[in-house]
Amino acid sequence: MTVEVATLFGSPNIGVYIFANNKLALLPSDAPPKLVDQVREVLKVEDVVLTTLAGSRLLGVFAAGNDNGLVLPRVALDSEVELLLKHAKQAGLNLEVLRDLRETGVGNLILANSKGCLVGSILPKNISKIVSDVLGVECLSRDIAGLPLVGSLAVATNLGLALPPLVTEEELEEISSILRVPARAITVNRGKLFLRAGLVANDKGAIAGGDTTGIELMQIQRTLFP
């Protein structure tokens, strides 16, 4: 599995702009063709969708999911939902708009792979049940290091789980058991703790922010592709 670095719009925080699972990747409509090609090559996804969500480039903030489905916030525009429904259907994915969820940063509140799901404690139980049904896995409510932003703090694939050094050994083991993959505590972009902001990954590869050091790249490789 390849681990490479990239920047987008001059920022190393590529994870706020990109969502990916093993079947498709969502990139901003104005993403540079070179980056689109890099995502195709490194993540080896079947489909790359150029779009916006809520009229915004912040696809990694607004979308969450796994290889079974995608969930979007209530602020997603009808035209965006229609486009993504088409691509989701082609990829065999469920898709649901969480219209009853007040919070819109869905990608920040949900951490999932195709084996399990963790949701931040501020997510209501009825929403957690919907997410569980769409993603086809059990969703458990639990914060990471006392913070409900579980989707922005960590990165999970079906092979490994990257958590920030904020977690205790007990937390690391517990979250690892929920997602059913081995876990390690790492950083990205020269010590940044919000891993998802600087890292996009699936089972086939990973792309980290341009400030990520060589040592951090080695940690990503060992953690997500053990």
C-alpha positions in Angstrom: 0.0 0.0 0.0 1.3 3.4 -1.0 1.4 6.4 1.4 2.0 9.8 -0.3 1.7 13.4 0.6 -0.3 16.2 -1.0 -1.6 19.7 -0.4 -4.9 21.1 -1.6 -5.7 24.8 -2.1 -2.3 25.5 -0.5 -3.3 23.7 2.7 -1.9 20.5 4.2 -5.3 19.8 5.8 -6.4 17.7 2.8 -8.8 15.6 4.9 -11.2 18.4 5.4 -11.7 18.5 1.6 -11.8 14.8 0.7 -13.9 11.8 1.6 -12.9 8.3 0.5 -13.8 4.7 1.1 -12.7 1.7 -0.9 -15.3 2.3 -3.7 -15.3 6.0 -4.3 -13.7 9.4 -3.4 -15.4 12.8 -3.1 -13.3 15.8 -4.1 -14.1 19.4 -4.5 -15.3 20.4 -7.9 -12.3 22.7 -8.5 -9.7 20.2 -7.2 -6.6 20.2 -9.5 -6.5 17.4 -12.0 -3.1 16.3 -10.7 -4.6 15.7 -7.3 -7.5 13.9 -8.8 -5.1 11.6 -10.6 -3.1 11.0 -7.4 -6.3 10.0 -5.5 -7.2 7.6 -8.3 -3.7 6.1 -8.3 -3.0 5.9 -4.6 -6.4 5.0 -3.2 -7.4 2.9 -6.3 -11.0 3.9 -6.1 -13.5 2.9 -8.8 -15.1 6.3 -8.9 -14.0 9.9 -8.2 -16.8 12.4 -7.8 -16.1 16.1 -8.2 -18.8 17.9 -6.2 -19.6 20.3 -3.3 -21.6 19.7 -0.2 -23.8 22.6 1.1 -22.1 24.5 -1.7 -18.8 24.1 0.1 -15.5 22.4 -0.6 -15.4 20.8 2.8 -16.4 17.3 1.8 -14.4 15.6 4.5 -16.2 17.7 7.2 -19.7 17.1 5.8 -19.6 13.4 4.7 -19.1 10.2 6.6 -19.4 6.6 5.8 -17.8 3.2 5.0 -18.0 0.6 2.2 -21.7 0.1 2.9 -23.0 3.6 2.9 -22.7 7.4 3.1 -24.4 9.9 5.4 -24.8 13.6 4.6 -25.9 16.6 6.6 -29.3 18.3 6.3 -27.6 21.3 4.6 -26.7 19.2 1.5 -28.3 20.8 -1.5 -30.8 18.8 -3.5 -28.6 18.8 -6.6 -25.7 17.5 -4.6 -27.7 14.7 -3.1 -29.1 13.8 -6.5 -25.6 13.5 -7.9 -24.3 11.5 -5.0 -27.3 9.2 -5.0 -26.5 8.3 -8.6 -22.8 7.5 -7.8 -23.8 5.7 -4.5 -26.2 3.5 -6.4 -23.5 2.6 -9.0 -21.1 1.7 -6.2 -23.7 -0.3 -4.3 -23.8 2.1 -1.4 -26.7 3.2 0.8 -27.1 7.0 1.2 -29.0 9.0 3.8 -29.4 12.7 4.5 -29.6 13.2 8.3 -32.3 15.8 8.1 -33.1 15.7 11.8 -29.6 16.2 13.0 -28.9 19.8 14.0 -25.1 19.5 13.7 -23.9 19.7 10.1 -20.3 18.5 10.5 -21.3 14.9 10.1 -17.7 13.9 9.1 -16.4 15.2 12.4 -18.8 13.2 14.5 -18.7 9.8 13.0 -15.7 7.4 12.8 -16.5 4.2 10.8 -15.0 1.3 8.9 -16.9 -1.7 7.6 -16.5 -3.5 10.9 -17.8 -1.0 13.4 -18.7 2.6 14.1 -18.1 5.2 16.8 -20.2 8.3 17.1 -19.6 11.4 19.3 -21.7 11.6 22.5 -23.6 14.7 21.2 -25.2 12.5 18.5 -28.7 11.6 19.5 -29.6 7.9 19.8 -32.2 8.1 17.0 -29.6 9.5 14.7 -27.1 6.9 15.7 -29.6 4.2 14.9 -30.1 5.7 11.4 -26.3 5.8 10.9 -26.1 2.2 12.0 -28.7 1.1 9.5 -27.1 3.0 6.6 -23.6 1.9 7.3 -24.6 -1.7 8.2 -22.6 -1.8 11.4 -23.2 -1.3 15.1 -22.7 2.3 16.2 -21.5 2.9 19.7 -21.5 6.3 21.4 -18.1 7.3 22.8 -15.9 10.3 22.8 -12.1 10.3 22.1 -10.0 12.0 24.8 -13.2 13.6 26.2 -14.0 15.2 22.8 -17.0 14.3 20.7 -15.2 15.0 17.4 -14.3 11.4 16.9 -14.4 11.7 13.1 -11.8 14.5 13.0 -9.5 13.0 15.7 -9.0 9.6 14.1 -8.8 7.7 10.9 -10.1 4.1 10.4 -9.8 1.6 7.6 -10.7 -2.0 7.6 -7.0 -2.8 8.3 -6.0 -0.3 11.0 -6.9 2.6 13.2 -4.9 5.8 13.8 -5.7 7.6 17.0 -4.1 10.8 18.4 -1.6 10.6 21.3 -4.3 12.2 23.5 -5.8 8.8 24.2 -4.9 6.5 27.1 -3.8 3.0 26.5 -7.2 1.9 27.8 -9.0 4.1 25.4 -6.9 2.9 22.5 -7.7 -0.8 23.3 -11.4 0.0 23.7 -11.8 1.9 20.5 -9.7 -0.7 18.7 -12.1 -3.4 19.9 -15.2 -1.4 18.7 -13.7 -1.0 15.1 -12.2 -4.5 15.3 -8.8 -3.5 13.9 -5.4 -2.9 15.5 -4.7 0.7 16.6 -1.8 3.0 17.2 -1.4 6.6 18.4 0.2 8.8 15.7 0.4 12.4 14.5 0.3 14.1 11.0 1.5 17.4 9.6 4.3 17.9 12.1 2.6 16.8 15.3 -1.0 17.7 14.6 -3.5 15.7 16.7 -6.6 16.0 14.5 -5.6 13.2 12.3 -8.5 13.2 9.8 -7.8 16.8 8.9 -4.4 15.8 7.5 -5.0 12.2 6.3 -7.2 10.4 3.8 -7.0 6.6 3.6 -8.7 3.4 2.6 -7.5 -0.2 2.5 -5.4 0.4 -0.6 -3.4 3.5 0.3 -3.2 6.8 2.1 -2.5 10.5 1.3 -1.3 12.7 4.1 -0.9 16.4 4.3 2.1 18.0 2.8 3.6 19.0 6.2 3.7 15.3 7.3 7.3 14.2 8.2 9.1 11.1 7.1 8.7 9.6 10.5 5.0 10.3 10.5 4.7 8.7 7.1 6.3 5.6 8.5 3.9 5.6 11.4 0.9 5.9 9.1 2.2 2.9 7.0 2.7 0.8 10.2 -0.7 1.8 11.6 -3.1 1.6 8.7 -1.4 -1.2 6.8 0.0 -3.5 9.5 
